[in-house]
Amino acid sequence: MNRLDEIIQLVSTYQRIDVNTLSEQLGVSKVTIRKDLDKLEEKGLLHREHGFAVRNSDDDLNLRLTIHYNIKKRIAQQAAQLVDDYETVMIESGSTCVLLAEELCKTKKNIKIITNSYFIASYLQEYDNCQIILLGGDYQKEAQVTVGPLLKEMIHLFHVDKAFVGTDGYTIESGFTSKDLMRSEVVRYMREASNELIILTDASKFSNQGTVRQFTLDQVSRIITDQSLSEEMKNHLSASNLVLELV
């Protein structure tokens, strides 16, 4: 784990932590910590006030990135290995998907990312080796995504090998579910426009259930999640015709 990741984890855990404590715990100078905090604040992963690093408010999209951040980062790094240089992929708006998009821009050459997430487009603005194809549609301000019939038409202009999406929950009875009807339609459109649908989610989602069904196991090619997945769920998912990767 690099130092920036450690800072994110500490701020997420304590919600508010001072520069002196960060300096002592990480074994670097306060000047170095302040420079690190500048970088993290610029990316919107925390904010600063009077010598403290502070977790974002609950209604801030960036907060979703910091919850289980290190797990999501490992999932994103594993997913990035599936993508080749010069490839075009679809990525939807989940927080782990944001980290995947960043990982691709850091480690791959000339990647094209088709997305409905204006948050992802903004998050990646410092990277020059990625081309972002931003899909239009009805704009959901809080989630910073586009949805609706125009988006459907735009997605169907493309066909890619891989689409990466997140989920709000999974149960054996209901399959993958979402909290939002319009955004659940988006991932179904992406599935239709790709050869492989790949789910990126931390294991906590396998005890949740959303209100809207997304898709069933037989519509998914691969799931990448973390090692805390229960044995019962591992056995259930492994028995289906998909690839299960635990990081």
C-alpha positions as CSV (number, residue, x, y, z in Angstrom):
1,M,0.0,0.0,0.0
2,N,1.5,3.4,-0.9
3,R,1.4,6.4,1.4
4,L,-1.5,8.2,-0.3
5,D,-3.6,5.0,0.0
6,E,-2.6,4.8,3.7
7,I,-3.7,8.4,4.3
8,I,-7.1,7.8,2.6
9,Q,-7.6,4.7,4.8
10,L,-6.7,6.7,8.0
11,V,-9.0,9.6,7.1
12,S,-11.8,7.3,6.3
13,T,-11.4,5.4,9.6
14,Y,-11.0,8.5,11.9
15,Q,-13.1,10.9,9.8
16,R,-10.8,13.8,11.0
17,I,-7.1,13.4,11.7
18,D,-4.4,16.0,12.2
19,V,-1.2,16.4,10.2
20,N,1.1,15.7,13.2
21,T,-0.6,12.3,13.8
22,L,-0.3,11.4,10.1
23,S,3.3,12.4,10.1
24,E,4.0,10.2,13.2
25,Q,2.0,7.2,12.0
26,L,3.5,7.2,8.4
27,G,7.1,8.1,9.4
28,V,7.5,11.1,7.1
29,S,7.8,14.8,7.7
30,K,4.8,17.2,8.1
31,V,5.9,18.9,4.9
32,T,5.6,15.6,3.0
33,I,2.2,15.0,4.6
34,R,0.9,18.4,3.6
35,K,2.0,17.8,0.0
36,D,0.2,14.5,0.0
37,L,-2.9,16.1,1.4
38,D,-2.8,18.7,-1.4
39,K,-2.8,16.0,-4.0
40,L,-5.7,14.1,-2.3
41,E,-7.7,17.3,-1.8
42,E,-7.2,18.2,-5.5
43,K,-8.7,14.8,-6.5
44,G,-11.6,15.4,-4.1
45,L,-10.8,12.4,-1.8
46,L,-10.8,14.5,1.3
47,H,-10.7,18.2,2.4
48,R,-8.5,20.1,4.8
49,E,-9.3,22.5,7.6
50,H,-6.9,24.1,10.1
51,G,-4.2,21.5,10.2
52,F,-6.6,18.5,9.8
53,A,-7.5,16.1,7.0
54,V,-11.2,15.6,7.0
55,R,-13.4,12.9,5.4
56,N,-15.9,14.2,2.9
57,S,-19.6,14.7,3.8
58,D,-22.0,11.8,3.3
59,D,-23.6,13.4,0.3
60,D,-20.3,13.8,-1.5
61,L,-19.7,11.5,-4.4
62,N,-16.0,11.3,-3.5
63,L,-16.9,9.7,-0.2
64,R,-18.0,6.6,-2.0
65,L,-14.4,6.2,-3.3
66,T,-12.9,6.3,0.2
67,I,-15.2,3.5,1.6
68,H,-13.3,0.2,1.4
69,Y,-10.8,2.2,-0.7
70,N,-7.9,-0.3,-0.6
71,I,-10.2,-3.2,-1.5
72,K,-11.6,-1.3,-4.4
73,K,-8.1,-0.3,-5.6
74,R,-7.0,-4.0,-5.6
75,I,-10.2,-5.0,-7.5
76,A,-9.5,-2.2,-10.0
77,Q,-5.9,-3.3,-10.5
78,Q,-6.9,-6.9,-11.1
79,A,-9.5,-5.8,-13.6
80,A,-7.0,-3.6,-15.5
81,Q,-5.0,-6.7,-16.3
82,L,-7.8,-7.8,-18.5
83,V,-7.5,-4.8,-20.8
84,D,-4.9,-4.5,-23.5
85,D,-3.1,-1.3,-24.8
86,Y,-5.2,0.5,-27.5
87,E,-8.4,-1.2,-26.4
88,T,-11.8,0.4,-26.2
89,V,-13.9,-0.5,-23.1
90,M,-17.2,0.6,-21.5
91,I,-17.2,1.6,-17.9
92,E,-20.2,2.7,-15.9
93,S,-20.4,4.9,-12.9
94,G,-19.7,2.8,-9.8
95,S,-16.9,3.9,-7.4
96,T,-14.7,0.8,-8.1
97,C,-15.2,1.6,-11.8
98,V,-13.8,5.1,-11.3
99,L,-10.6,3.5,-9.8
100,L,-10.5,1.1,-12.8
101,A,-10.7,4.0,-15.2
102,E,-7.8,5.7,-13.4
103,E,-5.7,2.5,-13.3
104,L,-6.1,2.1,-17.1
105,C,-5.1,5.7,-17.7
106,K,-2.0,5.1,-15.5
107,T,-0.9,1.8,-16.8
108,K,-2.1,1.3,-20.4
109,K,-1.4,3.0,-23.7
110,N,-4.0,4.9,-25.8
111,I,-7.1,3.5,-24.0
112,K,-10.6,4.6,-25.1
113,I,-13.2,4.7,-22.3
114,I,-16.8,4.9,-23.2
115,T,-18.8,6.1,-20.1
116,N,-22.0,7.8,-19.0
117,S,-20.2,9.2,-15.9
118,Y,-19.3,12.8,-16.0
119,F,-17.6,12.2,-12.6
120,I,-15.2,9.8,-14.3
121,A,-14.5,12.2,-17.1
122,S,-13.7,14.9,-14.5
123,Y,-11.6,12.6,-12.3
124,L,-9.4,11.6,-15.3
125,Q,-8.8,15.1,-16.6
126,E,-5.1,15.1,-15.7
127,Y,-4.3,12.0,-17.9
128,D,-3.3,12.6,-21.5
129,N,-3.1,9.0,-22.7
130,C,-6.8,8.1,-22.3
131,Q,-9.6,9.2,-24.6
132,I,-12.9,9.6,-22.9
133,I,-16.1,9.2,-25.0
134,L,-18.8,10.8,-22.9
135,L,-22.3,9.6,-23.6
136,G,-25.2,12.0,-23.6
137,G,-28.7,11.7,-22.2
138,D,-30.8,12.8,-19.3
139,Y,-28.4,14.1,-16.6
140,Q,-28.8,13.0,-13.0
141,K,-27.1,15.8,-11.1
142,E,-26.4,14.0,-7.8
143,A,-24.8,10.9,-9.4
144,Q,-23.2,12.9,-12.3
145,V,-24.4,10.4,-14.8
146,T,-26.5,10.3,-17.9
147,V,-29.5,7.9,-18.4
148,G,-32.6,7.5,-20.5
149,P,-33.6,6.8,-24.1
150,L,-31.0,9.0,-25.8
151,L,-28.2,7.3,-23.8
152,K,-29.6,3.9,-25.0
153,E,-29.3,5.0,-28.6
154,M,-25.8,6.3,-28.1
155,I,-24.6,3.1,-26.4
156,H,-25.9,1.0,-29.3
157,L,-23.7,3.0,-31.7
158,F,-20.8,1.0,-30.2
159,H,-19.8,-2.6,-29.6
160,V,-16.8,-3.5,-27.3
161,D,-15.3,-6.6,-26.0
162,K,-15.6,-5.7,-22.3
163,A,-18.0,-3.7,-20.2
164,F,-17.2,-3.1,-16.5
165,V,-20.0,-2.3,-14.2
166,G,-20.7,-2.1,-10.5
167,T,-23.8,-3.3,-8.5
168,D,-25.6,-2.2,-5.3
169,G,-26.4,-5.8,-4.2
170,Y,-26.6,-9.5,-4.9
171,T,-28.8,-12.2,-3.4
172,I,-29.2,-15.8,-4.6
173,E,-33.0,-15.2,-4.9
174,S,-32.9,-11.9,-6.9
175,G,-29.6,-11.8,-8.6
176,F,-27.8,-8.5,-9.1
177,T,-29.8,-5.5,-8.1
178,S,-29.6,-1.7,-8.1
179,K,-31.1,1.2,-6.1
180,D,-32.0,3.2,-9.2
181,L,-34.2,2.2,-12.1
182,M,-32.7,4.4,-14.7
183,R,-29.1,3.5,-13.8
184,S,-30.0,-0.2,-13.8
185,E,-31.1,0.2,-17.4
186,V,-27.7,1.7,-18.3
187,V,-25.8,-1.4,-17.3
188,R,-28.3,-3.6,-19.2
189,Y,-27.6,-1.5,-22.3
190,M,-23.9,-1.9,-21.8
191,R,-24.3,-5.6,-21.5
192,E,-26.1,-5.7,-24.9
193,A,-23.2,-3.7,-26.4
194,S,-20.4,-5.9,-25.2
195,N,-19.0,-9.4,-25.5
196,E,-18.2,-9.7,-21.8
197,L,-20.0,-8.2,-18.8
198,I,-17.6,-7.9,-15.8
199,I,-18.8,-7.0,-12.3
200,L,-16.5,-5.1,-10.0
201,T,-17.7,-4.9,-6.4
202,D,-16.5,-5.4,-2.9
203,A,-17.8,-8.4,-1.0
204,S,-20.1,-6.4,1.3
205,K,-22.5,-6.0,-1.6
206,F,-23.2,-9.8,-1.5
207,S,-25.3,-9.2,1.6
208,N,-27.3,-6.3,0.2
209,Q,-30.3,-6.1,-2.0
210,G,-31.4,-3.2,-4.1
211,T,-35.0,-2.5,-5.3
212,V,-34.4,-3.0,-9.1
213,R,-33.2,-6.1,-10.8
214,Q,-30.1,-5.7,-13.0
215,F,-29.3,-9.1,-14.4
216,T,-28.9,-12.8,-13.5
217,L,-25.7,-14.8,-13.1
218,D,-25.9,-16.3,-16.5
219,Q,-25.7,-12.8,-18.1
220,V,-22.3,-12.1,-16.3
221,S,-18.9,-13.3,-17.7
222,R,-16.7,-12.5,-14.7
223,I,-16.9,-11.2,-11.1
224,I,-14.0,-9.5,-9.4
225,T,-14.4,-9.1,-5.6
226,D,-12.4,-9.5,-2.4
227,Q,-11.4,-12.3,-0.2
228,S,-14.0,-11.6,2.5
229,L,-16.7,-13.2,0.4
230,S,-18.5,-15.8,2.4
231,E,-17.9,-19.5,1.7
232,E,-21.5,-20.0,0.9
233,M,-21.5,-17.3,-1.7
234,K,-18.1,-18.5,-3.1
235,N,-19.6,-22.0,-3.6
236,H,-22.8,-20.5,-5.2
237,L,-20.9,-18.3,-7.6
238,S,-18.3,-20.9,-8.5
239,A,-21.0,-23.3,-9.5
240,S,-22.2,-21.0,-12.2
241,N,-20.7,-20.6,-15.7
242,L,-18.6,-17.5,-14.9
243,V,-15.1,-16.6,-13.7
244,L,-14.8,-15.6,-10.1
245,E,-11.7,-13.7,-9.0
246,L,-10.9,-12.9,-5.4
247,V,-8.3,-10.3,-4.6
